[in-house]
Amino acid sequence: MNAASSSASANSPLQENRYDPSALEQRWRARWKDQGLDTTEAESNKPGFFALSMFPYPSGSLHMGHVRNYVITDVIARVQRMRGDSVLHPMGWDAFGLPAENAAIERNIDPGEWTDRNIDQMRDQLDRLGLSIDWDREQATCHSDYYRWTQWLFLELFDGGLAYRKNATVNWDPVDQTVLANEQVDADGRSWRSGALVEQRQLNQWFLRITDYAEALLNDLDKLKGWPERVRTMQANWIGRSEGAEITFQVTGSSQQSITVFTTRPDTLSGASYVVLAPEHQLVDGLTTEEHLASVDQFRKQVARLSTIERTSDEMPKQGVATGACVTNPLTGEQLPVWIADYVLADYGTGAVMGVPAHDQRDIQFAKANGLAVRQVIDAEGAKEAIEAGKAWTEPGTLINSGLFDGQPSNQGKASITAHGETAGWATRKVTYRLRDWLISRQRYWGCPIPVIHCPTCGVVPVPREDLPVELPRGIDLSGKGGSPLSQQTDWVNVTCPCCGGAAKRETDTMDTFMCSSWYFLRFADPHNTEQPFSKEAVSRWLPVKQYVGGIEHAILHLLYSRFFTKALRDRGLIDIDEPFERLLTQGMVQAITYRNPTTGKYIATADVSDPNDPHDPTTGDKLEVLFEKMSKSKYNGVDPAAVIDRYGADTARMFILFKAPPEKDLEWDDADVEGQFRFLQRLWRLVESASTTLTNLNTTDCPENLTVQEADVRRALHLAIDAVSDDLNDEIQLNTAISELMKLSNTITSSGPDRLRSPILQEALSGLIRLLAPFAPHIAEEFWSRLGGEGSVHQQSWPSVDPSALIQDTISIVIQVKGKVRGSIQAPADADKATLESMALSSDVASKWLEGAPPKRVIVVPGKLVNLVP
């Protein structure tokens, strides 16, 4: 036993016959820190394994969702270390953004000070969980030694033509005074942060050309075999590839003006009865006739108050006004009116749509509301009746009312009408995507400054890289009103142009916080590099991330942006990988019992419910609904991790959060189940205590010969558990069933009577059990290992391997049935044939008792399982 082990044994709470998790866990965490146990082996020749949790926003309070995420990743990291890998398991903070700025405004405090204080608090909370994190690699996106490199990478994208600036219609939050991405606006058209109704504005904004990678982002989803199918489908739908044609409609009375629409249904061109433009379309002003100017202007102002979500919602009515202009249908020569409507977006497709009411549900709603023609051009059984009832027919059929193309199957008509239009010069085959370029400008203070200078002579000038970082000015007065706070900092804004030396101004927009989180995993590979954000060699050593763990809410934005960033930096020659995350686990939510008043819609705190079996609102007396919902402060159903750890210890909290449900499923919190895991650890405590007087060294295990039945059963149970737990921790991570196997093994050892097992057998069983337990309950496993004479740390031991010979059963239990009812059992050789089993059953005490000396009429033998005696 080494000195560390001796010292631990001398002070072990096991000697006090009491499991005191608080003192035990604190002592071992201090020991691990002193030993540098979790430091990454950067120069090791071992295979690299990068285990990563999606890093948190530093709110200051750890919640149970955090606990579940980080404990899952920690188990995976610990197992891979024991399997012989060099593991990178870092942690950082996604620390920029509106919450910190709003909190700073409310508290009259600098957002940096508020954020750093929260980081310190959450780091201490995470430390109590016993996570094997290499804190030497910690990163905070709001610190200039990190965002210097975010700015550096922005300039890389700018140099590569992937960052650009343009006027665009944007979602504007009138409360937070900032631009929002479409994804930050909810289904009701409100800001995801402030709750304000979002408005539409025209602003000069910075974008990244993620659409240049649309095809690659879509196609490479097939490479991500280790991702949930649900997430890959969500990303594919978001990218939204559509094949179709661009069709040109000539403006009536003009040889110069035309409107181009994109459609996936060129087969329905003969059914077009109008063309509709987005209200913001650049052609609207020139096309609108004098008598329609007032109505068009009023409608455009009305639409400007709607969010993109509202405009495209299926539930919202489709509204619009005529411009007074007409175009010519290139296939039929018919004159079609030109309208503007709220459901057409300027930045989707060409910003123009051909209205085919009979075969598009939005169009038929719009046509019915505005008295526009509905012309059927696809026929099939039930089509006419559906259209007459106001339901568009969108299924395949046969073309009608389509001139030369009548009688063709509609799917064939798509190609033939497009080909006809290509020959005539009014159609072009086209592939489009739902994906839009990434808008990264934000008119707020607490974000990464965009490293650009605006010079009246030179135009847009990137900040020289040697001048990075462009640091945020600190100690400024934040009001939360009036646009970007940076624009009011004249000393910071006014600079000299690095090209001509003339007076110039800094860019006052800051970056979307997703910019910071789209590359942080790369920095973890090389966190102390002061010359570049990372070296290609370090990235090749650790990336892609072998196991990424996080919530399903990040399935689209964060993961899609990270994939784009990786591909863009690859094309810039900075890295050699195509995808950032090899395997993805999206853990379920942590839910708790929630009380809600169905009349008022208000949630009631659990502490205010006097009788959980008959819950009523303490104020109104209304009967309350009892639900399981995601833990939330607003629902008064949260459980403080610190309170659980204080009462039961971190190991119990870890075991419960892992055992209660499969990782990808929602978990329903139950205090009784937490207590159950605490009792299991106590049983293990008593088991190890009973063995501590006889075992001296867990590192050596020699299996004796001539095992007793109990000893063979224990060895078999051990190696079955090793096999099952190892399998549960491979491709399909099933931590709950792995813990079940630990319980079964513990029960077998205990029921076999540890005092009846020879030391080598007990030693092997407990060595295996403790090593299997170590990733799940690291503190108590370390205590067990030390107490029973294990050398070094249990977390530096090898993962146990299966001994196939232990799984071989010399004898098995054979059930004896009489008249189909179980009456007893016998022990028989595992390889006994039918004749042998029949003979043994007939000569058994069970047969003698239940057959009363009479021979059976029939004997049914199922080898390896049972013998049924039929009198």
PEJONOR-V760329 format. One record per residue. N is the residue number from 1. PSI is psi in whole degrees, -180 to 180 (999 if undefined). Layout:
n/psi
N/PSI
N/PSI
This chain:
n/psi
1/133
2/176
3/-39
4/-43
5/-40
6/-44
7/-43
8/-39
9/-37
10/-31
11/13
12/132
13/-17
14/-33
15/-20
16/2
17/36
18/133
19/108
20/87
21/-35
22/-53
23/-43
24/-48
25/-40
26/-41
27/-43
28/-35
29/-40
30/-40
31/-45
32/-40
33/-44
34/-36
35/-10
36/38
37/-29
38/10
39/136
40/134
41/82
42/-37
43/11
44/151
45/-1
46/157
47/143
48/141
49/116
50/110
51/125
52/133
53/147
54/123
55/150
56/161
57/131
58/79
59/-18
60/-16
61/125
62/134
63/174
64/-26
65/-41
66/-50
67/-47
68/-46
69/-53
70/-31
71/-39
72/-49
73/-38
74/-40
75/-46
76/-43
77/-45
78/-40
79/-44
80/-32
81/-45
82/-24
83/-2
84/6
85/155
86/117
87/133
88/115
89/86
90/178
91/147
92/-168
93/125
94/83
95/-8
96/168
97/173
98/-38
99/-43
100/-40
101/-44
102/-40
103/-39
104/-40
105/-44
106/-35
107/-2
108/52
109/153
110/132
111/-29
112/-42
113/-44
114/-42
115/-45
116/-37
117/-41
118/-39
119/-46
120/-41
121/-45
122/-32
123/-43
124/-40
125/-43
126/-37
127/-33
128/-19
129/-7
130/35
131/137
132/57
133/138
134/92
135/-12
136/-17
137/11
138/139
139/144
140/123
141/-19
142/-4
143/140
144/-24
145/-12
146/-52
147/-13
148/-41
149/-26
150/-42
151/-39
152/-43
153/-34
154/-43
155/-32
156/-46
157/-37
158/-46
159/-30
160/6
161/14
162/-10
163/129
164/169
165/137
166/161
167/136
168/152
169/125
170/159
171/123
172/124
173/110
174/-16
175/-54
176/-8
177/49
178/163
179/143
180/142
181/159
182/-36
183/-12
184/12
185/128
186/-180
187/-18
188/8
189/25
190/153
191/138
192/-18
193/-60
194/-22
195/2
196/150
197/127
198/141
199/165
200/130
201/158
202/118
203/155
204/116
205/158
206/137
207/157
208/139
209/65
210/-24
211/-21
212/-20
213/13
214/-47
215/-44
216/-41
217/-36
218/-51
219/-37
220/-6
221/-28
222/-22
223/-20
224/65
225/-23
226/11
227/150
228/139
229/-35
230/-43
231/-41
232/-38
233/-42
234/-42
235/-42
236/-41
237/-36
238/-41
239/-41
240/64
241/132
242/131
243/136
244/-143
245/148
246/129
247/133
248/126
249/120
250/133
251/130
252/132
253/6
254/130
255/-9
256/-32
257/140
258/162
259/128
260/129
261/153
262/135
263/143
264/-3
265/62
266/-19
267/-17
268/12
269/-38
270/-18
271/2
272/132
273/-3
274/164
275/137
276/135
277/155
278/143
279/-27
280/-1
281/140
282/-19
283/-12
284/-46
285/-42
286/-26
287/-27
288/127
289/163
290/-41
291/-12
292/-1
293/-46
294/-46
295/-37
296/-44
297/-44
298/-41
299/-39
300/-38
301/-37
302/-44
303/-31
304/-20
305/-2
306/146
307/165
308/-38
309/-45
310/-41
311/-30
312/1
313/136
314/-26
315/-20
316/144
317/147
318/118
319/152
320/175
321/155
322/149
323/-16
324/-11
325/163
326/158
327/167
328/128
329/118
330/-19
331/-39
332/-16
333/4
334/146
335/127
336/136
337/150
338/125
339/166
340/147
341/154
342/-22
343/-1
344/131
345/140
346/-32
347/14
348/125
349/-128
350/3
351/12
352/145
353/141
354/130
355/117
356/81
357/-36
358/-18
359/22
360/126
361/-39
362/-43
363/-38
364/-34
365/-44
366/-44
367/-44
368/-38
369/-23
370/12
371/32
372/155
373/145
374/111
375/120
376/129
377/1
378/127
379/140
380/167
381/122
382/-6
383/-48
384/-43
385/-39
386/-45
387/-42
388/-27
389/3
390/14
391/118
392/144
393/111
394/1
395/166
396/164
397/-153
398/137
399/134
400/163
401/34
402/25
403/-123
404/-20
405/5
406/139
407/-13
408/146
409/141
410/-37
411/-37
412/-34
413/-28
414/-48
415/-42
416/-38
417/-39
418/-44
419/-41
420/-43
421/-34
422/-41
423/-39
424/-12
425/12
426/7
427/149
428/131
429/142
430/142
431/129
432/169
433/147
434/-29
435/133
436/158
437/151
438/114
439/117
440/-5
441/137
442/136
443/55
444/171
445/-50
446/78
447/174
448/120
449/139
450/122
451/67
452/145
453/137
454/115
455/132
456/-21
457/-46
458/-13
459/-141
460/121
461/123
462/143
463/131
464/140
465/-29
466/-14
467/0
468/149
469/152
470/104
471/147
472/136
473/138
474/160
475/24
476/161
477/119
478/128
479/-21
480/6
481/159
482/34
483/-160
484/125
485/-28
486/-30
487/-17
488/-3
489/84
490/-37
491/-30
492/-39
493/-44
494/118
495/177
496/135
497/127
498/-12
499/-54
500/-11
501/3
502/174
503/136
504/177
505/146
506/156
507/131
508/-5
509/148
510/169
511/148
512/136
513/-20
514/-22
515/-43
516/-37
517/-3
518/-2
519/3
520/-33
521/-29
522/-38
523/-35
524/-27
525/-22
526/62
527/-18
528/11
529/123
530/0
531/-26
532/164
533/-28
534/157
535/151
536/-35
537/-42
538/-40
539/-42
540/-30
541/-40
542/-26
543/155
544/160
545/126
546/-36
547/118
548/135
549/130
550/180
551/153
552/-20
553/-14
554/13
555/-31
556/-68
557/-65
558/-46
559/-38
560/-44
561/-39
562/-39
563/-43
564/-48
565/-44
566/-45
567/-39
568/-42
569/-31
570/-46
571/-20
572/-1
573/13
574/-27
575/169
576/14
577/154
578/-31
579/144
580/-29
581/115
582/-48
583/143
584/131
585/120
586/103
587/150
588/171
589/159
590/120
591/160
592/163
593/133
594/138
595/129
596/136
597/112
598/-20
599/-48
600/-18
601/2
602/147
603/145
604/132
605/143
606/-39
607/-20
608/0
609/111
610/-34
611/99
612/-25
613/-20
614/71
615/134
616/151
617/122
618/-18
619/-49
620/-19
621/1
622/146
623/133
624/145
625/143
626/118
627/162
628/116
629/162
630/135
631/134
632/144
633/-38
634/-20
635/2
636/33
637/13
638/153
639/126
640/119
641/-36
642/-39
643/-39
644/-44
645/-40
646/-38
647/-43
648/-19
649/158
650/-36
651/-40
652/-44
653/-43
654/-48
655/-42
656/-48
657/-25
658/-30
659/-28
660/-35
661/157
662/149
663/-37
664/-5
665/157
666/146
667/129
668/116
669/137
670/118
671/-33
672/-36
673/-33
674/-46
675/-38
676/-40
677/-35
678/-42
679/-36
680/-44
681/-35
682/-40
683/-41
684/-40
685/-47
686/-36
687/-47
688/-39
689/-41
690/-26
691/-12
692/-19
693/-15
694/-27
695/142
696/-18
697/110
698/-11
699/-17
700/130
701/109
702/122
703/122
704/170
705/174
706/59
707/144
708/169
709/-44
710/-40
711/-42
712/-40
713/-41
714/-44
715/-42
716/-45
717/-40
718/-50
719/-26
720/-40
721/-43
722/-44
723/-45
724/-45
725/-42
726/-41
727/-39
728/-20
729/15
730/-125
731/-52
732/100
733/114
734/81
735/-30
736/-43
737/-28
738/-43
739/-35
740/-40
741/-37
742/-39
743/-43
744/-43
745/-44
746/-42
747/-39
748/-45
749/-45
750/-46
751/-24
752/-14
753/91
754/-31
755/-14
756/-1
757/137
758/152
759/-45
760/-36
761/-47
762/-39
763/-46
764/-43
765/-46
766/-34
767/-45
768/-44
769/-45
770/-38
771/-37
772/-34
773/-29
774/-44
775/-26
776/-46
777/77
778/-33
779/-52
780/-32
781/-40
782/-40
783/-46
784/-47
785/-45
786/-44
787/-34
788/14
789/15
790/141
791/140
792/-161
793/144
794/-28
795/-5
796/8
797/163
798/149
799/134
800/147
801/157
802/134
803/105
804/-31
805/-26
806/-20
807/-12
808/126
809/122
810/-40
811/153
812/160
813/126
814/124
815/136
816/120
817/145
818/122
819/34
820/-2
821/137
822/125
823/-7
824/-166
825/164
826/158
827/129
828/157
829/141
830/-28
831/16
832/137
833/-178
834/-44
835/-43
836/-44
837/-39
838/-45
839/-45
840/-38
841/-43
842/-28
843/5
844/161
845/-30
846/-46
847/-41
848/-40
849/-45
850/-21
851/-15
852/41
853/-11
854/138
855/145
856/152
857/-32
858/146
859/124
860/121
861/127
862/102
863/135
864/-6
865/-61
866/164
867/125
868/120
869/123
870/108
871/999
